[in-house]
Amino acid sequence: MMQWVARRLTGVLLVVLSTRTVEGAFLSPSTHSITSSSQRNMFTGIIEEMGTVVALEERTDLPLWDGSTGSGTELTVKGNVVMDGAYLGCSISVNGVCLTATELDDDNHEFKVGLAPETLRRTYLGQLVAGDAINLERASEIGGRNSGHFVQGHVDGVGTIVDRWIDENSLFFKVQVEPELIRYIVPKGFIAIDGTSLTVCEVDSSSDKPWFTFMLVEYTQKKIIIPSKQVGGLLNIEVDVLGKYSENALAAIVPRIEELEAKVKELENQLKKK
């Protein structure tokens, strides 16, 4: 019964994710046909290009909603592909982090995004410097082809590379993560690393320093920034959101199923006594 419930939940979650916007609102079929910009909802983890950090600045003159000014961190990025169709307020994934474009410079192929305190706490974007290469992807259109998996751009935490090696033409990485993340990482499962949709190879969740491995095929090695990182390097990690949703849903359902199974067993025992 538990397996049947898990399968049904996964199917429902896939439908939900395919109809949600970044803001969390549901789109009706009629809304989908109004504007293509409203259809750009999530990411696929298929990196479109490697851009470049132009600047990372601490600003004290950022305009707030009430007309006053405040302080914050602003990142300026140079990219070509992601500027195609970009508009103020659009979502762009930068090393796996969903960020909102606040300024566009079409002449120089640059855009600016703000880094919120939560973003700086959860990711390593605050450590970027001018000249760093970064993975970039525009938000995808729901209903279009998805060669990766459902990537939200909501990074769960940072992993540290503890080993890397070559196996024929594949490049392997071993990554250490916090214990609270490893529970959502399973062999052959999806994971987004620096925004790249990848497949988990091995997982060790038993030690106090849990780790997992992944590998990059030859083609992917040339298209993303991960191969340039060495042991000790940091990676933005986003676990598969289906795992988190399933855990949350099952937490509410399992007690009821266990109660139902207990009652069924009690009835069976009563029938055996007759």
Secondary structure as GFF3:
##gff-version 3
##sequence-region A 1 274
A	DSSP	alpha_helix	2	18	.	.	.	ID=ss1
A	DSSP	alpha_helix	29	32	.	.	.	ID=ss2
A	DSSP	three_ten_helix	36	39	.	.	.	ID=ss3
A	DSSP	beta_strand	49	63	.	.	.	ID=ss4
A	DSSP	beta_strand	69	78	.	.	.	ID=ss5
A	DSSP	three_ten_helix	81	83	.	.	.	ID=ss6
A	DSSP	beta_strand	91	94	.	.	.	ID=ss7
A	DSSP	beta_strand	97	105	.	.	.	ID=ss8
A	DSSP	beta_strand	110	115	.	.	.	ID=ss9
A	DSSP	alpha_helix	117	122	.	.	.	ID=ss10
A	DSSP	three_ten_helix	125	127	.	.	.	ID=ss11
A	DSSP	beta_strand	133	138	.	.	.	ID=ss12
A	DSSP	beta_strand	157	167	.	.	.	ID=ss13
A	DSSP	beta_strand	170	176	.	.	.	ID=ss14
A	DSSP	alpha_helix	179	182	.	.	.	ID=ss15
A	DSSP	beta_strand	190	193	.	.	.	ID=ss16
A	DSSP	beta_strand	196	204	.	.	.	ID=ss17
A	DSSP	beta_strand	211	216	.	.	.	ID=ss18
A	DSSP	alpha_helix	218	221	.	.	.	ID=ss19
A	DSSP	three_ten_helix	226	228	.	.	.	ID=ss20
A	DSSP	beta_strand	234	239	.	.	.	ID=ss21
A	DSSP	alpha_helix	241	273	.	.	.	ID=ss22
###
